[in-house]
Amino acid sequence: KKSKRSLGAYKIFYEEVRPKIVAAHPKFTIGEVREKVGEKWKKLSDAERKSY
């Protein structure tokens, strides 16, 4: 059996932000959504990242 691992900070952020990006840009491809999430993640300060 595989043990359940906790999600990483970026993954938690991704799951929170992705639906908002998809709603705002419904024609984006999966790759474009990932790119946009990555841009938002990079703009976060260390303190903001720690909240995830």
C-alpha positions as CSV (number, residue, x, y, z in Angstrom):
1,K,0.0,0.0,0.0
2,K,1.1,3.5,-0.7
3,S,1.2,5.9,2.2
4,K,-0.7,9.1,1.8
5,R,1.6,12.1,1.5
6,S,0.7,15.6,2.3
7,L,0.4,17.9,-0.7
8,G,3.2,20.3,-1.3
9,A,2.7,24.1,-1.0
10,Y,2.6,24.7,-4.7
11,K,0.1,21.9,-5.3
12,I,-2.2,23.3,-2.6
13,F,-1.9,26.8,-4.2
14,Y,-2.5,25.3,-7.7
15,E,-5.7,23.5,-6.6
16,E,-6.9,26.8,-5.0
17,V,-6.1,29.1,-7.9
18,R,-6.8,26.9,-11.0
19,P,-10.6,27.1,-10.9
20,K,-10.4,31.0,-10.8
21,I,-8.1,31.1,-13.8
22,V,-10.3,28.6,-15.7
23,A,-13.4,30.7,-14.9
24,A,-11.7,33.9,-16.1
25,H,-10.1,32.3,-19.2
26,P,-12.3,29.4,-20.3
27,K,-10.5,29.0,-23.6
28,F,-7.1,28.5,-22.0
29,T,-5.4,25.2,-22.6
30,I,-4.1,23.1,-19.7
31,G,-0.6,24.3,-20.4
32,E,-1.7,28.0,-20.4
33,V,-3.5,27.5,-17.1
34,R,-0.3,25.9,-15.6
35,E,1.8,28.8,-16.9
36,K,-0.6,31.4,-15.4
37,V,-0.6,29.6,-12.0
38,G,3.2,29.4,-12.1
39,E,3.4,33.2,-12.8
40,K,1.1,33.9,-9.8
41,W,3.2,31.6,-7.6
42,K,6.4,33.3,-8.5
43,K,4.9,36.7,-7.6
44,L,4.1,35.5,-4.1
45,S,6.4,36.6,-1.3
46,D,8.0,34.0,1.0
47,A,5.5,34.9,3.7
48,E,2.6,34.4,1.4
49,R,4.0,31.0,0.2
50,K,4.4,29.8,3.8
51,S,0.6,30.2,4.3
52,Y,0.4,27.2,1.9
